Every structure is written in structure tokens, then in C-alpha cells.
């Protein structure tokens, strides 16, 4: 009797887990991304150095925007320092967001966008963060946001971590304004 009950509980938990994974698949694994188009700026959100910085610079080099805003919440990153002090044919603006979160990045974007009458910004972040970043940045600025992704290869463990992390982040963002 006790064993059957344990097996039923285990089956229910596995089924519920599979349902959660399936329900959140389009949010974290296959979020809405956009094709890059002419924009006023490219915003590279902080996080793992997973190719997002290079993608943002490449898009600016290809002429999609005259400037790259690079979130720099890092204490000492040789790569970020090199990018922030490199000579480019486009403007690179490095900033330390306050707070050091997507919300802080959204506040900075909104401040510059309003001051310069920007209408469209390309945002570069990684796959599991796109939907939540779209939600948070959209609370900060009403202009058009195009999201692109360097599509880094993530391990199963990293996907599992990000399912939890991004879900908790959504919950927190729901109760915060910009």
C-alpha cells in the first residue's frame, strides 16, 4: 500500500515536471527573437560572456546602429575593458547599471532613449533571458525593442538552472516597476 502510494506520487511529480517544462519551453528555449533592422542603438545586456558582446559589435559594424550600449557591471573583465576602450567606427558607451540588473539596464536605456528621441533599439542577450528582458525593458521604455541572440550552447544543467532562475526573476519583475 505504502509503496503504491509512493509510486503514484512519483508519477504525478514526473508528469507535473514535464508539464512545466513543456509550458515554459516557448518562453525560455524558443522565445520570440527578431531580425536586426536599422536602429538608434544596440544594447548588450550584461551576463555571461557568451558571444553577446561580439554580436552587438558585429551588428554595429554591419551598420544596424551608430552606437553600442554595453552594460558593464563587472569589476575586472579584460574583454569588457578592451571593448570599452577600443577604437571603433561607431560609438561604444559602457555603463554600470543601477541596480546591476536588467531593471537597471532598462532604466539606463530609457534615460538615453528619451533624451535622444530614439525609436528602436536592438537588444542582445542570451536565449533563456530574452522573454524576461523583453518584459522588464518594456516596462521601462515604450519604444520598439528588437531582440537578437548569440545562441550559445547551453548544457542541460544550465537549462535547468535558467528555468528556475528566470522564473523567479519573472516573479520579482511582476511586482516591480521600472
PyMOL CGO cylinders between C-alpha atoms (Angstrom):
from pymol import cmd
from pymol.cgo import CYLINDER

trace = [
    CYLINDER, 0.00, 0.00, 0.00, 2.69, 2.46, 1.00, 0.3, 1, 1, 1, 1, 1, 1,
    CYLINDER, 2.69, 2.46, 1.00, 4.84, 1.51, -2.00, 0.3, 1, 1, 1, 1, 1, 1,
    CYLINDER, 4.84, 1.51, -2.00, 1.94, 2.06, -4.44, 0.3, 1, 1, 1, 1, 1, 1,
    CYLINDER, 1.94, 2.06, -4.44, 1.28, 5.47, -2.95, 0.3, 1, 1, 1, 1, 1, 1,
    CYLINDER, 1.28, 5.47, -2.95, 4.96, 6.44, -3.33, 0.3, 1, 1, 1, 1, 1, 1,
    CYLINDER, 4.96, 6.44, -3.33, 4.91, 5.28, -6.95, 0.3, 1, 1, 1, 1, 1, 1,
    CYLINDER, 4.91, 5.28, -6.95, 1.75, 7.31, -7.67, 0.3, 1, 1, 1, 1, 1, 1,
    CYLINDER, 1.75, 7.31, -7.67, 3.27, 10.40, -6.07, 0.3, 1, 1, 1, 1, 1, 1,
    CYLINDER, 3.27, 10.40, -6.07, 6.44, 9.89, -8.11, 0.3, 1, 1, 1, 1, 1, 1,
    CYLINDER, 6.44, 9.89, -8.11, 4.46, 9.55, -11.35, 0.3, 1, 1, 1, 1, 1, 1,
    CYLINDER, 4.46, 9.55, -11.35, 2.44, 12.68, -10.56, 0.3, 1, 1, 1, 1, 1, 1,
    CYLINDER, 2.44, 12.68, -10.56, 5.63, 14.65, -9.87, 0.3, 1, 1, 1, 1, 1, 1,
    CYLINDER, 5.63, 14.65, -9.87, 7.23, 13.48, -13.13, 0.3, 1, 1, 1, 1, 1, 1,
    CYLINDER, 7.23, 13.48, -13.13, 4.09, 14.38, -15.10, 0.3, 1, 1, 1, 1, 1, 1,
    CYLINDER, 4.09, 14.38, -15.10, 3.87, 17.81, -13.42, 0.3, 1, 1, 1, 1, 1, 1,
    CYLINDER, 3.87, 17.81, -13.42, 7.57, 18.43, -14.09, 0.3, 1, 1, 1, 1, 1, 1,
    CYLINDER, 7.57, 18.43, -14.09, 7.12, 17.53, -17.76, 0.3, 1, 1, 1, 1, 1, 1,
    CYLINDER, 7.12, 17.53, -17.76, 4.11, 19.85, -17.98, 0.3, 1, 1, 1, 1, 1, 1,
    CYLINDER, 4.11, 19.85, -17.98, 6.08, 22.75, -16.51, 0.3, 1, 1, 1, 1, 1, 1,
    CYLINDER, 6.08, 22.75, -16.51, 8.97, 22.16, -18.90, 0.3, 1, 1, 1, 1, 1, 1,
    CYLINDER, 8.97, 22.16, -18.90, 6.58, 21.96, -21.87, 0.3, 1, 1, 1, 1, 1, 1,
    CYLINDER, 6.58, 21.96, -21.87, 4.65, 25.07, -20.80, 0.3, 1, 1, 1, 1, 1, 1,
    CYLINDER, 4.65, 25.07, -20.80, 7.81, 27.16, -20.37, 0.3, 1, 1, 1, 1, 1, 1,
    CYLINDER, 7.81, 27.16, -20.37, 9.59, 25.82, -23.49, 0.3, 1, 1, 1, 1, 1, 1,
    CYLINDER, 9.59, 25.82, -23.49, 8.42, 28.72, -25.73, 0.3, 1, 1, 1, 1, 1, 1,
    CYLINDER, 8.42, 28.72, -25.73, 9.38, 31.23, -23.03, 0.3, 1, 1, 1, 1, 1, 1,
    CYLINDER, 9.38, 31.23, -23.03, 12.92, 30.06, -22.31, 0.3, 1, 1, 1, 1, 1, 1,
    CYLINDER, 12.92, 30.06, -22.31, 14.06, 27.71, -25.07, 0.3, 1, 1, 1, 1, 1, 1,
    CYLINDER, 14.06, 27.71, -25.07, 12.29, 29.18, -28.13, 0.3, 1, 1, 1, 1, 1, 1,
    CYLINDER, 12.29, 29.18, -28.13, 11.49, 32.79, -27.22, 0.3, 1, 1, 1, 1, 1, 1,
    CYLINDER, 11.49, 32.79, -27.22, 10.44, 35.34, -29.81, 0.3, 1, 1, 1, 1, 1, 1,
    CYLINDER, 10.44, 35.34, -29.81, 13.52, 36.79, -31.48, 0.3, 1, 1, 1, 1, 1, 1,
    CYLINDER, 13.52, 36.79, -31.48, 13.66, 39.42, -34.19, 0.3, 1, 1, 1, 1, 1, 1,
    CYLINDER, 13.66, 39.42, -34.19, 15.65, 40.07, -37.30, 0.3, 1, 1, 1, 1, 1, 1,
    CYLINDER, 15.65, 40.07, -37.30, 18.00, 43.00, -36.83, 0.3, 1, 1, 1, 1, 1, 1,
    CYLINDER, 18.00, 43.00, -36.83, 16.90, 46.21, -38.54, 0.3, 1, 1, 1, 1, 1, 1,
    CYLINDER, 16.90, 46.21, -38.54, 18.15, 49.78, -38.62, 0.3, 1, 1, 1, 1, 1, 1,
    CYLINDER, 18.15, 49.78, -38.62, 18.03, 51.12, -35.06, 0.3, 1, 1, 1, 1, 1, 1,
    CYLINDER, 18.03, 51.12, -35.06, 19.17, 54.04, -32.96, 0.3, 1, 1, 1, 1, 1, 1,
    CYLINDER, 19.17, 54.04, -32.96, 21.31, 51.85, -30.71, 0.3, 1, 1, 1, 1, 1, 1,
    CYLINDER, 21.31, 51.85, -30.71, 22.30, 48.31, -29.81, 0.3, 1, 1, 1, 1, 1, 1,
    CYLINDER, 22.30, 48.31, -29.81, 22.01, 47.41, -26.12, 0.3, 1, 1, 1, 1, 1, 1,
    CYLINDER, 22.01, 47.41, -26.12, 24.14, 44.48, -24.96, 0.3, 1, 1, 1, 1, 1, 1,
    CYLINDER, 24.14, 44.48, -24.96, 22.85, 43.23, -21.63, 0.3, 1, 1, 1, 1, 1, 1,
    CYLINDER, 22.85, 43.23, -21.63, 25.35, 42.08, -19.01, 0.3, 1, 1, 1, 1, 1, 1,
    CYLINDER, 25.35, 42.08, -19.01, 25.81, 38.43, -18.19, 0.3, 1, 1, 1, 1, 1, 1,
    CYLINDER, 25.81, 38.43, -18.19, 27.97, 35.53, -19.25, 0.3, 1, 1, 1, 1, 1, 1,
    CYLINDER, 27.97, 35.53, -19.25, 30.49, 36.33, -21.95, 0.3, 1, 1, 1, 1, 1, 1,
    CYLINDER, 30.49, 36.33, -21.95, 28.70, 34.01, -24.35, 0.3, 1, 1, 1, 1, 1, 1,
    CYLINDER, 28.70, 34.01, -24.35, 29.15, 35.86, -27.62, 0.3, 1, 1, 1, 1, 1, 1,
    CYLINDER, 29.15, 35.86, -27.62, 26.68, 38.65, -26.95, 0.3, 1, 1, 1, 1, 1, 1,
    CYLINDER, 26.68, 38.65, -26.95, 29.37, 41.35, -26.88, 0.3, 1, 1, 1, 1, 1, 1,
    CYLINDER, 29.37, 41.35, -26.88, 30.78, 40.19, -30.21, 0.3, 1, 1, 1, 1, 1, 1,
    CYLINDER, 30.78, 40.19, -30.21, 27.29, 40.01, -31.75, 0.3, 1, 1, 1, 1, 1, 1,
    CYLINDER, 27.29, 40.01, -31.75, 26.49, 43.56, -30.63, 0.3, 1, 1, 1, 1, 1, 1,
    CYLINDER, 26.49, 43.56, -30.63, 29.75, 44.88, -32.07, 0.3, 1, 1, 1, 1, 1, 1,
    CYLINDER, 29.75, 44.88, -32.07, 29.25, 42.94, -35.32, 0.3, 1, 1, 1, 1, 1, 1,
    CYLINDER, 29.25, 42.94, -35.32, 25.75, 44.36, -35.77, 0.3, 1, 1, 1, 1, 1, 1,
    CYLINDER, 25.75, 44.36, -35.77, 27.07, 47.91, -35.29, 0.3, 1, 1, 1, 1, 1, 1,
    CYLINDER, 27.07, 47.91, -35.29, 29.96, 47.19, -37.69, 0.3, 1, 1, 1, 1, 1, 1,
    CYLINDER, 29.96, 47.19, -37.69, 27.39, 45.98, -40.24, 0.3, 1, 1, 1, 1, 1, 1,
    CYLINDER, 27.39, 45.98, -40.24, 25.61, 49.35, -39.91, 0.3, 1, 1, 1, 1, 1, 1,
    CYLINDER, 25.61, 49.35, -39.91, 22.48, 48.43, -37.96, 0.3, 1, 1, 1, 1, 1, 1,
    CYLINDER, 22.48, 48.43, -37.96, 23.08, 51.21, -35.43, 0.3, 1, 1, 1, 1, 1, 1,
    CYLINDER, 23.08, 51.21, -35.43, 25.61, 54.03, -34.85, 0.3, 1, 1, 1, 1, 1, 1,
    CYLINDER, 25.61, 54.03, -34.85, 26.22, 53.08, -31.22, 0.3, 1, 1, 1, 1, 1, 1,
    CYLINDER, 26.22, 53.08, -31.22, 26.52, 50.15, -28.85, 0.3, 1, 1, 1, 1, 1, 1,
    CYLINDER, 26.52, 50.15, -28.85, 25.46, 50.44, -25.21, 0.3, 1, 1, 1, 1, 1, 1,
    CYLINDER, 25.46, 50.44, -25.21, 27.42, 47.85, -23.28, 0.3, 1, 1, 1, 1, 1, 1,
    CYLINDER, 27.42, 47.85, -23.28, 26.27, 47.00, -19.78, 0.3, 1, 1, 1, 1, 1, 1,
    CYLINDER, 26.27, 47.00, -19.78, 29.44, 46.75, -17.70, 0.3, 1, 1, 1, 1, 1, 1,
    CYLINDER, 29.44, 46.75, -17.70, 28.59, 45.58, -14.18, 0.3, 1, 1, 1, 1, 1, 1,
    CYLINDER, 28.59, 45.58, -14.18, 31.91, 43.71, -13.99, 0.3, 1, 1, 1, 1, 1, 1,
    CYLINDER, 31.91, 43.71, -13.99, 34.69, 44.61, -11.58, 0.3, 1, 1, 1, 1, 1, 1,
    CYLINDER, 34.69, 44.61, -11.58, 37.56, 43.50, -13.79, 0.3, 1, 1, 1, 1, 1, 1,
    CYLINDER, 37.56, 43.50, -13.79, 36.92, 41.97, -17.18, 0.3, 1, 1, 1, 1, 1, 1,
    CYLINDER, 36.92, 41.97, -17.18, 39.80, 42.26, -19.61, 0.3, 1, 1, 1, 1, 1, 1,
    CYLINDER, 39.80, 42.26, -19.61, 37.46, 41.66, -22.55, 0.3, 1, 1, 1, 1, 1, 1,
    CYLINDER, 37.46, 41.66, -22.55, 34.98, 44.34, -21.48, 0.3, 1, 1, 1, 1, 1, 1,
    CYLINDER, 34.98, 44.34, -21.48, 37.81, 46.80, -20.77, 0.3, 1, 1, 1, 1, 1, 1,
    CYLINDER, 37.81, 46.80, -20.77, 39.22, 46.13, -24.23, 0.3, 1, 1, 1, 1, 1, 1,
    CYLINDER, 39.22, 46.13, -24.23, 35.84, 46.71, -25.86, 0.3, 1, 1, 1, 1, 1, 1,
    CYLINDER, 35.84, 46.71, -25.86, 35.13, 49.86, -23.83, 0.3, 1, 1, 1, 1, 1, 1,
    CYLINDER, 35.13, 49.86, -23.83, 38.49, 51.41, -24.75, 0.3, 1, 1, 1, 1, 1, 1,
    CYLINDER, 38.49, 51.41, -24.75, 38.79, 50.11, -28.31, 0.3, 1, 1, 1, 1, 1, 1,
    CYLINDER, 38.79, 50.11, -28.31, 38.69, 52.29, -31.39, 0.3, 1, 1, 1, 1, 1, 1,
    CYLINDER, 38.69, 52.29, -31.39, 35.59, 51.66, -33.47, 0.3, 1, 1, 1, 1, 1, 1,
    CYLINDER, 35.59, 51.66, -33.47, 33.92, 53.44, -36.37, 0.3, 1, 1, 1, 1, 1, 1,
    CYLINDER, 33.92, 53.44, -36.37, 30.79, 53.60, -34.20, 0.3, 1, 1, 1, 1, 1, 1,
    CYLINDER, 30.79, 53.60, -34.20, 30.24, 54.84, -30.66, 0.3, 1, 1, 1, 1, 1, 1,
    CYLINDER, 30.24, 54.84, -30.66, 30.62, 52.42, -27.74, 0.3, 1, 1, 1, 1, 1, 1,
    CYLINDER, 30.62, 52.42, -27.74, 29.07, 53.54, -24.46, 0.3, 1, 1, 1, 1, 1, 1,
    CYLINDER, 29.07, 53.54, -24.46, 29.91, 51.39, -21.46, 0.3, 1, 1, 1, 1, 1, 1,
    CYLINDER, 29.91, 51.39, -21.46, 27.81, 51.83, -18.35, 0.3, 1, 1, 1, 1, 1, 1,
    CYLINDER, 27.81, 51.83, -18.35, 27.43, 50.30, -14.91, 0.3, 1, 1, 1, 1, 1, 1,
    CYLINDER, 27.43, 50.30, -14.91, 23.67, 49.85, -14.42, 0.3, 1, 1, 1, 1, 1, 1,
    CYLINDER, 23.67, 49.85, -14.42, 21.99, 50.83, -11.16, 0.3, 1, 1, 1, 1, 1, 1,
    CYLINDER, 21.99, 50.83, -11.16, 20.87, 48.43, -9.88, 0.3, 1, 1, 1, 1, 1, 1,
    CYLINDER, 20.87, 48.43, -9.88, 23.15, 45.87, -11.54, 0.3, 1, 1, 1, 1, 1, 1,
    CYLINDER, 23.15, 45.87, -11.54, 20.20, 44.02, -13.02, 0.3, 1, 1, 1, 1, 1, 1,
    CYLINDER, 20.20, 44.02, -13.02, 18.09, 44.02, -16.18, 0.3, 1, 1, 1, 1, 1, 1,
    CYLINDER, 18.09, 44.02, -16.18, 15.96, 46.63, -14.43, 0.3, 1, 1, 1, 1, 1, 1,
    CYLINDER, 15.96, 46.63, -14.43, 18.98, 48.93, -14.09, 0.3, 1, 1, 1, 1, 1, 1,
    CYLINDER, 18.98, 48.93, -14.09, 19.85, 48.35, -17.73, 0.3, 1, 1, 1, 1, 1, 1,
    CYLINDER, 19.85, 48.35, -17.73, 16.26, 49.24, -18.65, 0.3, 1, 1, 1, 1, 1, 1,
    CYLINDER, 16.26, 49.24, -18.65, 16.42, 52.46, -16.65, 0.3, 1, 1, 1, 1, 1, 1,
    CYLINDER, 16.42, 52.46, -16.65, 19.63, 53.48, -18.38, 0.3, 1, 1, 1, 1, 1, 1,
    CYLINDER, 19.63, 53.48, -18.38, 18.20, 52.66, -21.80, 0.3, 1, 1, 1, 1, 1, 1,
    CYLINDER, 18.20, 52.66, -21.80, 15.04, 54.64, -21.08, 0.3, 1, 1, 1, 1, 1, 1,
    CYLINDER, 15.04, 54.64, -21.08, 17.04, 57.66, -19.91, 0.3, 1, 1, 1, 1, 1, 1,
    CYLINDER, 17.04, 57.66, -19.91, 19.19, 57.77, -23.07, 0.3, 1, 1, 1, 1, 1, 1,
    CYLINDER, 19.19, 57.77, -23.07, 16.33, 56.89, -25.41, 0.3, 1, 1, 1, 1, 1, 1,
    CYLINDER, 16.33, 56.89, -25.41, 14.11, 59.67, -24.10, 0.3, 1, 1, 1, 1, 1, 1,
    CYLINDER, 14.11, 59.67, -24.10, 16.93, 62.23, -24.10, 0.3, 1, 1, 1, 1, 1, 1,
    CYLINDER, 16.93, 62.23, -24.10, 17.83, 61.39, -27.71, 0.3, 1, 1, 1, 1, 1, 1,
    CYLINDER, 17.83, 61.39, -27.71, 14.35, 60.63, -29.10, 0.3, 1, 1, 1, 1, 1, 1,
    CYLINDER, 14.35, 60.63, -29.10, 15.25, 57.07, -30.03, 0.3, 1, 1, 1, 1, 1, 1,
    CYLINDER, 15.25, 57.07, -30.03, 12.51, 54.93, -31.52, 0.3, 1, 1, 1, 1, 1, 1,
    CYLINDER, 12.51, 54.93, -31.52, 14.11, 51.50, -31.99, 0.3, 1, 1, 1, 1, 1, 1,
    CYLINDER, 14.11, 51.50, -31.99, 16.83, 49.61, -30.11, 0.3, 1, 1, 1, 1, 1, 1,
    CYLINDER, 16.83, 49.61, -30.11, 18.30, 46.19, -30.81, 0.3, 1, 1, 1, 1, 1, 1,
    CYLINDER, 18.30, 46.19, -30.81, 18.81, 44.23, -27.57, 0.3, 1, 1, 1, 1, 1, 1,
    CYLINDER, 18.81, 44.23, -27.57, 21.36, 41.43, -27.35, 0.3, 1, 1, 1, 1, 1, 1,
    CYLINDER, 21.36, 41.43, -27.35, 21.09, 38.81, -24.61, 0.3, 1, 1, 1, 1, 1, 1,
    CYLINDER, 21.09, 38.81, -24.61, 21.06, 35.03, -24.40, 0.3, 1, 1, 1, 1, 1, 1,
    CYLINDER, 21.06, 35.03, -24.40, 18.17, 32.69, -25.15, 0.3, 1, 1, 1, 1, 1, 1,
    CYLINDER, 18.17, 32.69, -25.15, 16.66, 31.97, -21.70, 0.3, 1, 1, 1, 1, 1, 1,
    CYLINDER, 16.66, 31.97, -21.70, 16.73, 35.66, -20.77, 0.3, 1, 1, 1, 1, 1, 1,
    CYLINDER, 16.73, 35.66, -20.77, 15.02, 37.11, -23.86, 0.3, 1, 1, 1, 1, 1, 1,
    CYLINDER, 15.02, 37.11, -23.86, 11.37, 36.88, -22.73, 0.3, 1, 1, 1, 1, 1, 1,
    CYLINDER, 11.37, 36.88, -22.73, 12.04, 38.25, -19.25, 0.3, 1, 1, 1, 1, 1, 1,
    CYLINDER, 12.04, 38.25, -19.25, 14.28, 41.02, -20.63, 0.3, 1, 1, 1, 1, 1, 1,
    CYLINDER, 14.28, 41.02, -20.63, 11.56, 41.96, -23.13, 0.3, 1, 1, 1, 1, 1, 1,
    CYLINDER, 11.56, 41.96, -23.13, 9.08, 42.21, -20.24, 0.3, 1, 1, 1, 1, 1, 1,
    CYLINDER, 9.08, 42.21, -20.24, 11.37, 44.29, -17.99, 0.3, 1, 1, 1, 1, 1, 1,
    CYLINDER, 11.37, 44.29, -17.99, 12.74, 46.63, -20.67, 0.3, 1, 1, 1, 1, 1, 1,
    CYLINDER, 12.74, 46.63, -20.67, 9.19, 47.12, -21.98, 0.3, 1, 1, 1, 1, 1, 1,
    CYLINDER, 9.19, 47.12, -21.98, 8.18, 48.39, -18.54, 0.3, 1, 1, 1, 1, 1, 1,
    CYLINDER, 8.18, 48.39, -18.54, 10.98, 50.97, -18.73, 0.3, 1, 1, 1, 1, 1, 1,
    CYLINDER, 10.98, 50.97, -18.73, 10.67, 52.22, -22.30, 0.3, 1, 1, 1, 1, 1, 1,
    CYLINDER, 10.67, 52.22, -22.30, 7.81, 52.13, -24.80, 0.3, 1, 1, 1, 1, 1, 1,
    CYLINDER, 7.81, 52.13, -24.80, 9.96, 52.26, -27.93, 0.3, 1, 1, 1, 1, 1, 1,
    CYLINDER, 9.96, 52.26, -27.93, 10.47, 49.32, -30.27, 0.3, 1, 1, 1, 1, 1, 1,
    CYLINDER, 10.47, 49.32, -30.27, 12.77, 46.60, -28.96, 0.3, 1, 1, 1, 1, 1, 1,
    CYLINDER, 12.77, 46.60, -28.96, 14.25, 44.02, -31.32, 0.3, 1, 1, 1, 1, 1, 1,
    CYLINDER, 14.25, 44.02, -31.32, 15.80, 41.03, -29.54, 0.3, 1, 1, 1, 1, 1, 1,
    CYLINDER, 15.80, 41.03, -29.54, 18.67, 39.05, -31.04, 0.3, 1, 1, 1, 1, 1, 1,
    CYLINDER, 18.67, 39.05, -31.04, 20.55, 36.14, -29.55, 0.3, 1, 1, 1, 1, 1, 1,
    CYLINDER, 20.55, 36.14, -29.55, 24.09, 34.80, -29.99, 0.3, 1, 1, 1, 1, 1, 1,
    CYLINDER, 24.09, 34.80, -29.99, 22.53, 31.33, -29.40, 0.3, 1, 1, 1, 1, 1, 1,
    CYLINDER, 22.53, 31.33, -29.40, 25.16, 29.95, -27.05, 0.3, 1, 1, 1, 1, 1, 1,
    CYLINDER, 25.16, 29.95, -27.05, 25.31, 26.21, -26.47, 0.3, 1, 1, 1, 1, 1, 1,
    CYLINDER, 25.31, 26.21, -26.47, 23.97, 25.51, -23.00, 0.3, 1, 1, 1, 1, 1, 1,
    CYLINDER, 23.97, 25.51, -23.00, 24.25, 22.29, -21.04, 0.3, 1, 1, 1, 1, 1, 1,
    CYLINDER, 24.25, 22.29, -21.04, 21.18, 20.50, -19.68, 0.3, 1, 1, 1, 1, 1, 1,
    CYLINDER, 21.18, 20.50, -19.68, 22.24, 21.60, -16.19, 0.3, 1, 1, 1, 1, 1, 1,
    CYLINDER, 22.24, 21.60, -16.19, 22.42, 25.23, -17.34, 0.3, 1, 1, 1, 1, 1, 1,
    CYLINDER, 22.42, 25.23, -17.34, 18.98, 25.00, -18.96, 0.3, 1, 1, 1, 1, 1, 1,
    CYLINDER, 18.98, 25.00, -18.96, 17.57, 23.56, -15.72, 0.3, 1, 1, 1, 1, 1, 1,
    CYLINDER, 17.57, 23.56, -15.72, 19.18, 26.35, -13.71, 0.3, 1, 1, 1, 1, 1, 1,
    CYLINDER, 19.18, 26.35, -13.71, 17.86, 29.02, -16.07, 0.3, 1, 1, 1, 1, 1, 1,
    CYLINDER, 17.86, 29.02, -16.07, 14.33, 27.63, -15.99, 0.3, 1, 1, 1, 1, 1, 1,
    CYLINDER, 14.33, 27.63, -15.99, 14.34, 28.24, -12.24, 0.3, 1, 1, 1, 1, 1, 1,
    CYLINDER, 14.34, 28.24, -12.24, 16.34, 31.48, -12.25, 0.3, 1, 1, 1, 1, 1, 1,
    CYLINDER, 16.34, 31.48, -12.25, 14.30, 33.16, -14.99, 0.3, 1, 1, 1, 1, 1, 1,
    CYLINDER, 14.30, 33.16, -14.99, 11.01, 32.04, -13.42, 0.3, 1, 1, 1, 1, 1, 1,
    CYLINDER, 11.01, 32.04, -13.42, 11.96, 33.57, -10.08, 0.3, 1, 1, 1, 1, 1, 1,
    CYLINDER, 11.96, 33.57, -10.08, 13.12, 36.69, -11.95, 0.3, 1, 1, 1, 1, 1, 1,
    CYLINDER, 13.12, 36.69, -11.95, 9.74, 36.97, -13.67, 0.3, 1, 1, 1, 1, 1, 1,
    CYLINDER, 9.74, 36.97, -13.67, 8.02, 36.75, -10.30, 0.3, 1, 1, 1, 1, 1, 1,
    CYLINDER, 8.02, 36.75, -10.30, 10.19, 39.50, -8.90, 0.3, 1, 1, 1, 1, 1, 1,
    CYLINDER, 10.19, 39.50, -8.90, 9.77, 41.70, -12.00, 0.3, 1, 1, 1, 1, 1, 1,
    CYLINDER, 9.77, 41.70, -12.00, 5.99, 41.35, -11.82, 0.3, 1, 1, 1, 1, 1, 1,
    CYLINDER, 5.99, 41.35, -11.82, 5.98, 43.27, -8.53, 0.3, 1, 1, 1, 1, 1, 1,
    CYLINDER, 5.98, 43.27, -8.53, 8.49, 45.93, -9.58, 0.3, 1, 1, 1, 1, 1, 1,
    CYLINDER, 8.49, 45.93, -9.58, 8.08, 48.97, -11.74, 0.3, 1, 1, 1, 1, 1, 1,
    CYLINDER, 8.08, 48.97, -11.74, 10.98, 50.17, -13.82, 0.3, 1, 1, 1, 1, 1, 1,
]
cmd.load_cgo(trace, "trace")
